[in-house]
């Protein structure tokens, strides 16, 4: 009986992609921590420019099951905050919503073959627009600053470019 339950547990872990989920979560936590070590640019953390917390969940969307990316998007910002104290907790909540919307939109868009090379930038832009709409209509109780939409996109242009490159490279190798 012990061998069959061990085998069943191993199959379940494989089906649930437990190892992959742990690896993606680890990468989603580690990359931003590395970027927290770099100096700010004009008082703005470099992570806001290059969006490192988005890379691993995006890779997960392309190569693994949806829950792998979703778990990373829900837990990585909080884990990053608990480990480093960065960013401020209000920002952690906002990043969690942005990242969760990002992976959800990316997952939905990956099934549309005619936009496969633009999944990442489109998902980022649509998630930022969605957060803006959700907060400005009061559907979610997060506070955003006046120029959130424009500032989020213009500040993150290098990160959007990196996500686009990652998107193209990974789709070509897939």
C-alpha positions as CSV (number, residue, x, y, z in Angstrom):
1,X,0.0,0.0,0.0
2,X,2.9,2.4,0.8
3,X,4.4,2.2,-2.7
4,X,1.0,2.8,-4.4
5,X,0.3,5.9,-2.3
6,X,3.9,7.2,-2.9
7,X,3.4,6.6,-6.6
8,X,0.0,8.4,-6.5
9,X,1.5,11.3,-4.6
10,X,4.3,11.6,-7.1
11,X,1.9,11.5,-10.0
12,X,-0.3,14.2,-8.4
13,X,2.8,16.4,-7.8
14,X,3.8,15.9,-11.4
15,X,0.3,16.7,-12.7
16,X,0.1,19.8,-10.4
17,X,3.6,20.8,-11.5
18,X,4.7,21.3,-8.0
19,X,8.5,21.5,-8.8
20,X,7.8,23.9,-11.7
21,X,5.6,26.1,-9.4
22,X,8.3,26.2,-6.7
23,X,10.9,27.1,-9.3
24,X,8.8,29.9,-10.9
25,X,7.9,31.3,-7.5
26,X,11.6,31.2,-6.5
27,X,12.6,33.1,-9.7
28,X,9.7,35.6,-9.3
29,X,11.0,36.4,-5.8
30,X,14.7,36.3,-6.5
31,X,14.8,38.5,-9.6
32,X,13.3,41.5,-7.9
33,X,15.5,41.1,-4.9
34,X,18.6,41.2,-7.2
35,X,17.2,44.4,-8.7
36,X,16.6,45.9,-5.2
37,X,20.3,45.7,-4.7
38,X,20.9,48.1,-7.6
39,X,20.8,51.8,-7.0
40,X,17.7,53.8,-7.8
41,X,17.4,55.9,-10.9
42,X,16.4,59.4,-10.1
43,X,14.9,58.2,-6.8
44,X,12.8,55.4,-8.6
45,X,13.7,51.8,-7.9
46,X,15.1,50.1,-11.0
47,X,12.5,47.4,-10.8
48,X,9.8,49.9,-11.8
49,X,11.7,50.4,-15.0
50,X,12.6,46.8,-15.9
51,X,9.7,44.8,-14.3
52,X,11.7,41.8,-13.1
53,X,8.8,40.3,-11.2
54,X,6.9,39.8,-14.4
55,X,9.5,37.6,-16.2
56,X,9.1,34.2,-14.4
57,X,5.3,34.3,-14.3
58,X,5.2,35.1,-18.0
59,X,7.5,32.2,-18.7
60,X,5.2,30.0,-16.6
61,X,2.2,31.1,-18.7
62,X,3.9,30.0,-21.9
63,X,5.3,26.7,-20.7
64,X,3.3,25.4,-17.7
65,X,-0.2,25.2,-16.4
66,X,-2.0,28.4,-15.5
67,X,-1.9,27.8,-11.8
68,X,1.9,27.9,-11.8
69,X,1.9,31.5,-13.1
70,X,-1.1,32.4,-10.9
71,X,0.5,31.2,-7.7
72,X,3.7,33.1,-8.5
73,X,1.8,36.3,-9.2
74,X,-0.1,36.0,-6.0
75,X,2.8,35.1,-3.7
76,X,5.9,36.7,-5.2
77,X,5.1,40.4,-4.3
78,X,4.2,39.5,-0.7
79,X,7.3,37.2,-0.4
80,X,9.5,39.9,-1.8
81,X,8.0,42.4,0.7
82,X,8.5,40.0,3.6
83,X,12.1,39.3,2.7
84,X,13.3,42.8,1.8
85,X,10.7,45.2,3.1
86,X,10.3,46.5,-0.4
87,X,8.3,48.0,-1.9
88,X,5.8,49.7,0.5
89,X,2.9,47.4,1.4
90,X,0.4,49.6,-0.6
91,X,2.5,49.0,-3.6
92,X,2.7,45.3,-2.9
93,X,-1.1,45.1,-3.2
94,X,-1.1,47.0,-6.4
95,X,1.7,44.9,-7.9
96,X,-0.1,41.7,-6.9
97,X,-3.3,42.9,-8.7
98,X,-1.3,44.0,-11.8
99,X,0.7,40.8,-11.9
100,X,-2.3,38.6,-11.4
101,X,-4.2,40.4,-14.2
102,X,-1.1,40.2,-16.4
103,X,-0.8,36.4,-16.1
104,X,-4.5,36.0,-16.6
105,X,-4.6,38.1,-19.7
106,X,-1.4,36.5,-21.0
107,X,-2.9,33.1,-20.5
108,X,-6.0,34.1,-22.5
109,X,-4.0,35.7,-25.2
110,X,-1.6,32.8,-25.7
111,X,-4.4,30.9,-27.4
112,X,-4.7,33.5,-30.2
113,X,-1.9,32.5,-32.6
114,X,-2.0,35.7,-34.6
115,X,-0.7,37.8,-31.7
116,X,1.6,35.2,-30.2
117,X,4.7,37.5,-30.5
118,X,2.9,40.4,-28.7
119,X,1.4,38.5,-25.7
120,X,3.7,40.0,-23.1
121,X,3.4,43.7,-24.0
122,X,-0.3,43.5,-24.7
123,X,-0.9,41.7,-21.4
124,X,1.1,44.4,-19.5
125,X,-0.7,47.3,-21.1
126,X,-4.1,45.6,-20.7
127,X,-3.4,44.8,-17.0
128,X,-2.4,48.4,-16.3
129,X,-5.5,49.7,-18.0
130,X,-7.7,47.2,-16.1
131,X,-6.1,48.3,-12.8
132,X,-6.7,51.9,-13.6
133,X,-10.4,51.2,-14.5
134,X,-10.9,49.0,-11.4
135,X,-9.4,51.5,-9.0
136,X,-11.0,54.6,-10.6
137,X,-14.4,53.1,-10.5
138,X,-14.0,51.9,-6.9
139,X,-14.4,48.2,-7.8
140,X,-11.1,47.5,-5.9
141,X,-10.1,49.6,-3.0
142,X,-6.6,50.4,-3.9
143,X,-5.3,54.0,-4.2
144,X,-3.4,55.0,-7.3
145,X,-1.8,58.3,-8.1
146,X,-3.3,60.7,-10.6
147,X,-1.1,59.9,-13.6
148,X,-0.9,56.2,-12.9
149,X,-1.7,55.0,-16.4
150,X,0.7,57.2,-18.2
151,X,3.4,56.9,-15.5
152,X,3.1,53.1,-15.3
153,X,3.6,52.8,-19.1
154,X,6.3,55.4,-19.6
155,X,8.4,54.4,-16.6
156,X,8.1,50.7,-17.6
157,X,9.1,51.1,-21.3
158,X,12.4,49.3,-20.8
159,X,10.6,46.5,-19.0
160,X,7.9,46.3,-21.7
161,X,10.8,46.1,-24.2
162,X,12.5,43.3,-22.2
163,X,9.1,41.4,-21.9
164,X,8.6,41.8,-25.7
165,X,12.1,40.4,-26.4
166,X,11.5,37.5,-23.9
167,X,8.1,36.9,-25.6
168,X,9.6,36.7,-29.1
169,X,12.6,34.5,-28.1
170,X,10.5,32.1,-26.1
171,X,7.8,31.7,-28.8
172,X,10.5,31.1,-31.4
173,X,12.0,28.3,-29.2
174,X,8.7,26.8,-28.2
